[in-house]
Amino acid sequence: MTMEERPRRSGCFDLAGLGREFVDDPYPTLAEIREEDRIRRVVYHGVPAWLVTRFEDAEQIYSDPRISSDFANAEEQVRAVPWISGATALGVTKGMHHLDPPEHTRLRRLTAQAFTSRRVEALRPTAGRVCTQLLDAALARDQIDFLHDFAIPLGCRVMMTVLGVPDEDTSAFEKQAAILVSTDPADVPKLPETLRWLDDYFDALITAKRKRLDDDLLSELMAPAGDDEPLDDAELRAMTHLMLTAGFATTANLTSNGLLALLEHPGQFAVLRDDPALLPAAIEEMLRYEPPATVALPKFAKEDLTFAGVRIRRGEAVVISIAAANRDQRRFTAPDGFDILRPAAGHLSFGHGLHTCIGRQLARMEAQVAFTALLERCRDVVCAVPISTLSWQVSYGLRMLKRFPVTLTPTAPHAPVTL
């Protein structure tokens, strides 16, 4: 059925009610919404919200001072939604991604010191060692789940280094962190316990770091250079939760989604194999084509306002569909195509403006290391099941494969790929 043949959707509708077809391929429905309305009333994971789907509108919302990231500005019925009230109870909303200036400005300035180009490059050998370990294990097996056996452990272990988690805690920490992105229904009841475990763990880690500072993000935030006040314990806990969700889950998604895009477009994979120097551009196209987070965190109107001809009342939620904006034909030529030679036109996968992802260069570096290792050590990568049978799950903005079985064929030793 073409877009012209589809009945026009009207009124407020629950995105969760669109079913499995929407989860596995949201793009046709998002295209409908984007072309019919600049902004549409929806229910997003229980939150009544205005959905923004066009690229230019999304940039404006990110930059509009009347739109807040602070959950305190949400209307009462939104704050009562369990996943929002739960985040507030855990103190997660004290993180900079949930704050506005000037509180946001201070936290971002402090955190930016830990994500300089120099610090990110210093982590490249760590990411390389982890990739080597994971690929050694993968190549010894007939088949692996690329998401759970490679992408998630890579993102988690690098983030452990960033946060300063001791090596001896690797097994326990990785087990609990993996539950945050588990696709097993049996793990759903474990989530509250996992969040409590992580909260207790970070409390203990913060206490230990205060006694002995080290060369890691937590230590740096406790004793910042200059005249800035160090982060208090509540701010540090919120920051660690942010690093876990935005720092390893989305990076794992970037690597997994990126490989899937290459397998879906073997001609593009061949182009990349012939010229590995295209990898940085290929990663940007992966980010645009199948973003790690399909939806930005909800934002809230601080006052009654009119946007795109729609009246938005104080406290109402506004949600940016990154997936829809990244395929807006007003911004991109042939937006539903995957083209690693696409001229740079930007994307919203790392946000925009004040809330541009502070760890974006770390995510890019990890993806570069991962795909360089795959190109260097694997003669062939094949999805072990028909790609059309792969299934997805959605969790508060993240759209992640449930499983991604692949077969890796090792290549003969040769000179390493360099960028």
Secondary structure in CASP SS format (residue, H / E / C, confidence):
PFRMAT SS
TARGET T0000
AUTHOR 0000-0000-0000
METHOD secondary structure of the structure
MODEL  1
M C 1.00
T C 1.00
M C 1.00
E C 1.00
E C 1.00
R C 1.00
P C 1.00
R C 1.00
R C 1.00
S C 1.00
G C 1.00
C C 1.00
F E 1.00
D E 1.00
L H 1.00
A H 1.00
G H 1.00
L H 1.00
G H 1.00
R H 1.00
E H 1.00
F H 1.00
V H 1.00
D H 1.00
D C 1.00
P C 1.00
Y H 1.00
P H 1.00
T H 1.00
L H 1.00
A H 1.00
E H 1.00
I H 1.00
R H 1.00
E H 1.00
E H 1.00
D C 1.00
R C 1.00
I E 1.00
R E 1.00
R E 1.00
V E 1.00
V E 1.00
Y E 1.00
H C 1.00
G C 1.00
V E 1.00
P E 1.00
A E 1.00
W E 1.00
L E 1.00
V E 1.00
T C 1.00
R C 1.00
F H 1.00
E H 1.00
D H 1.00
A H 1.00
E H 1.00
Q H 1.00
I H 1.00
Y H 1.00
S H 1.00
D C 1.00
P C 1.00
R C 1.00
I E 1.00
S E 1.00
S C 1.00
D C 1.00
F H 1.00
A H 1.00
N H 1.00
A C 1.00
E C 1.00
E H 1.00
Q H 1.00
V H 1.00
R H 1.00
A C 1.00
V C 1.00
P H 1.00
W H 1.00
I H 1.00
S H 1.00
G H 1.00
A H 1.00
T H 1.00
A H 1.00
L H 1.00
G C 1.00
V H 1.00
T H 1.00
K H 1.00
G C 1.00
M H 1.00
H H 1.00
H H 1.00
L C 1.00
D C 1.00
P C 1.00
P C 1.00
E H 1.00
H H 1.00
T H 1.00
R H 1.00
L H 1.00
R H 1.00
R H 1.00
L H 1.00
T H 1.00
A H 1.00
Q H 1.00
A H 1.00
F H 1.00
T C 1.00
S H 1.00
R H 1.00
R H 1.00
V H 1.00
E H 1.00
A H 1.00
L C 1.00
R H 1.00
P H 1.00
T H 1.00
A H 1.00
G H 1.00
R H 1.00
V H 1.00
C H 1.00
T H 1.00
Q H 1.00
L H 1.00
L H 1.00
D H 1.00
A H 1.00
A H 1.00
L H 1.00
A C 1.00
R C 1.00
D C 1.00
Q C 1.00
I E 1.00
D E 1.00
F H 1.00
L H 1.00
H H 1.00
D H 1.00
F H 1.00
A H 1.00
I H 1.00
P H 1.00
L H 1.00
G H 1.00
C H 1.00
R H 1.00
V H 1.00
M H 1.00
M H 1.00
T H 1.00
V H 1.00
L H 1.00
G C 1.00
V C 1.00
P C 1.00
D H 1.00
E H 1.00
D H 1.00
T H 1.00
S H 1.00
A H 1.00
F H 1.00
E H 1.00
K H 1.00
Q H 1.00
A H 1.00
A H 1.00
I H 1.00
L C 1.00
V C 1.00
S C 1.00
T C 1.00
D C 1.00
P H 1.00
A H 1.00
D H 1.00
V H 1.00
P H 1.00
K H 1.00
L H 1.00
P H 1.00
E H 1.00
T H 1.00
L H 1.00
R H 1.00
W H 1.00
L H 1.00
D H 1.00
D H 1.00
Y H 1.00
F H 1.00
D H 1.00
A H 1.00
L H 1.00
I H 1.00
T H 1.00
A H 1.00
K H 1.00
R H 1.00
K H 1.00
R C 1.00
L C 1.00
D C 1.00
D C 1.00
D C 1.00
L H 1.00
L H 1.00
S H 1.00
E H 1.00
L H 1.00
M H 1.00
A C 1.00
P C 1.00
A C 1.00
G C 1.00
D C 1.00
D C 1.00
E C 1.00
P C 1.00
L C 1.00
D C 1.00
D H 1.00
A H 1.00
E H 1.00
L H 1.00
R H 1.00
A H 1.00
M H 1.00
T H 1.00
H H 1.00
L H 1.00
M H 1.00
L H 1.00
T H 1.00
A H 1.00
G H 1.00
F H 1.00
A H 1.00
T H 1.00
T H 1.00
A H 1.00
N H 1.00
L H 1.00
T H 1.00
S H 1.00
N H 1.00
G H 1.00
L H 1.00
L H 1.00
A H 1.00
L H 1.00
L H 1.00
E H 1.00
H C 1.00
P H 1.00
G H 1.00
Q H 1.00
F H 1.00
A H 1.00
V H 1.00
L H 1.00
R H 1.00
D H 1.00
D C 1.00
P H 1.00
A H 1.00
L H 1.00
L H 1.00
P H 1.00
A H 1.00
A H 1.00
I H 1.00
E H 1.00
E H 1.00
M H 1.00
L H 1.00
R H 1.00
Y H 1.00
E C 1.00
P C 1.00
P C 1.00
A E 1.00
T C 1.00
V E 1.00
A C 1.00
L C 1.00
P C 1.00
K E 1.00
F E 1.00
A E 1.00
K C 1.00
E C 1.00
D C 1.00
L E 1.00
T E 1.00
F E 1.00
A C 1.00
G C 1.00
V E 1.00
R E 1.00
I E 1.00
R C 1.00
R C 1.00
G C 1.00
E C 1.00
A E 1.00
V E 1.00
V E 1.00
I E 1.00
S E 1.00
I H 1.00
A H 1.00
A H 1.00
A H 1.00
N C 1.00
R C 1.00
D C 1.00
Q C 1.00
R C 1.00
R C 1.00
F C 1.00
T C 1.00
A C 1.00
P C 1.00
D C 1.00
G C 1.00
F C 1.00
D C 1.00
I C 1.00
L C 1.00
R C 1.00
P C 1.00
A C 1.00
A C 1.00
G C 1.00
H C 1.00
L C 1.00
S C 1.00
F C 1.00
G C 1.00
H C 1.00
G H 1.00
L H 1.00
H H 1.00
T C 1.00
C C 1.00
I C 1.00
G C 1.00
R H 1.00
Q H 1.00
L H 1.00
A H 1.00
R H 1.00
M H 1.00
E H 1.00
A H 1.00
Q H 1.00
V H 1.00
A H 1.00
F H 1.00
T H 1.00
A H 1.00
L H 1.00
L H 1.00
E H 1.00
R H 1.00
C E 1.00
R E 1.00
D E 1.00
V E 1.00
V E 1.00
C E 1.00
A C 1.00
V C 1.00
P C 1.00
I H 1.00
S H 1.00
T H 1.00
L C 1.00
S C 1.00
W E 1.00
Q E 1.00
V E 1.00
S E 1.00
Y C 1.00
G C 1.00
L E 1.00
R E 1.00
M E 1.00
L E 1.00
K C 1.00
R C 1.00
F C 1.00
P E 1.00
V E 1.00
T E 1.00
L E 1.00
T E 1.00
P E 1.00
T C 1.00
A C 1.00
P C 1.00
H C 1.00
A C 1.00
P C 1.00
V C 1.00
T C 1.00
L C 1.00
END
